[in-house]
């Protein structure tokens, strides 16, 4: 009776598993999945390229060129089936691109290729400078920016859900509490401001937090090959911020 | 460049313009679940991608006898259960736990479920009850003993006849729900159930909307799509999810229908079903009209699809088979190409005739008054040849226009190259006609019989001629002959003129 019944399959296909599964065949679905992932995670690539010493206009061109090449069919064909994470794949791909393709790309007329991203240079630059510690390696910058892009995406979705439910004000009041330890959240103060009770705010914070964690896990799941890796990926990204 | 301050919680360095709530390290830490009091409170269990244990479900629903797990997917988990007091089998659907957490969802869920429970139709899976238990949304539904359309398709048990029986039932269910203002949004073979008696039952009405599979914001939609069933979605569901209405279901129905008939999805530039498999060609139009990209050009009501399919299923296939229609189309296309050139030949021939009359009058005057007897024979001969060839040109033009005789058409064209009013009109027209006649699709059509009566009905043409085998070879023969005759005519004509002037 059930519709999408697939007993035995515990982990629903995610973007990255769709891409991996497509392998050499490079299906339209895989292409679509890849392009969605690329739109979410172009900023880390930009930051990485910038930190490799390219000027803002060069970094922008390189990022565009890199993604447009990545989305060409043959690129996916080289993918190996045995897994890995999308984050590592993208970094390896951009390294390969910078090493081999950059000269060729430069020889071509600049900007002649199709632009798949709308890079707003000011935004890209300001986001790049979000990273204060410039003594970090480009790889570390990339990883931190990756975490940032991931969190942005999760918060955007979370905010969108609240907006759709008509609770934008609540979200704005509560979102600061997401990163606070429980004792630090000024429940009473928020309750006064929202004209609500402390218990209700406590409950709302709890829900927000629970939903945030789910969305975070779901978003990470899109980029890894198996559910077991989700926790590990959070741990890894967290560790990139440790001194 | 940027001022740096520290996150008050973890001491992580942050640029000045970043609020501490955006500290990525803290946010990730929350995600890690390393804080013992984070989350959890409202979630008795977290099935996520995993079905809850049977025992757990039994504890949650003591009033039901939970029998077995039927399946799980993006829309939740379904158990087969029995209601002992009513002694009936039911299907218990638990929605994904991650959607149940916020109050807004609970509210929407209650609203949607009430609307679904009001759907009372033999082709719609009935919703008996719904609710929330420990933060978990559930639906208690009619149990359908059978298989879904996907399973039936995979077993290869589906014939075109069977498809024609199933589609009207789907249409009826859709029309009924659309009349109640409910759009399914996720019509696909997995949601179309067939019970043991072969009755069609559509499941999961409106759940796509509830779970954000159909609309909601783009990112969420996109994510679910990749995981789910983008191939069955109407283009506007992907492009303008907020504008989706019941016509999206009609598109999805078109995809399901196409797949039932051909076993393939209508991807890219796809062929109509009758070109892939042997089905009534009239179904092409139905399927294609359901699959039109623009909702306003699509079928506007499921009931229209139903009546069209039923008409086709109950009336004998009077429409000509596809091949014949294609042939008729090719015939018509060739005729359109050939017509102007044929008319050109015709006009040239008539012009020649008119000139022959003028020449003959002049010749008669010259021979009667100025040079009686001298060179008259060759002049008359030339005129006769011109008369014959002009007549041939006219005839060739007529037969060319109706695609009847390749030989005469070629002969007429060649003659017009050679003999025509000073060759000024005839030369370009002759070349044009020959160029048109040498096109392979035109030559091909000359060999065919004109379309059959049935095919002609739609094309409104009644030309009748037997097929002309080897038309092109003979056409060349006639062409060469015409050149010889034409050359002869020219020669005699110039001789007679010379004799006149002498």
Interface residues (C-beta under 8 A of the other chain):
Chain A: X1 X2 X3 X4 X5 X6 X7 X10 X11 X12 X13 X14 X15 X18 X28 X29 X32 X33 X36 X129 X130 X132 X133 X144 X147 X148 X151 X153 X156 X157 X160 X161 X162 X164 X165 X166 X167 X175 X176 X177 X178 X179 X180 X181 X182 X184 X203 X206 X207 X208 X209 X210 X211 X212 X213 X214 X216 X217 X218 X222 X227 X231 X234 X235 X237 X238 X241 X242
Chain B: X1 X2 X4 X7 X9 X10 X12 X13 X14 X15 X18 X19 X20 X21 X22 X23 X24 X25 X26 X27 X28 X29 X30 X31 X32 X33 X35 X37 X38 X39 X40 X41 X42 X43 X48 X49 X50 X69 X70 X71 X72 X73 X74 X75 X77 X78 X80 X91 X93 X98 X101 X102 X103 X104 X105 X108 X143 X144 X145 X146 X148 X188 X190 X191 X193 X203 X204 X216 X217 X219 X220 X222 X223 X225 X226 X227 X228 X230 X267
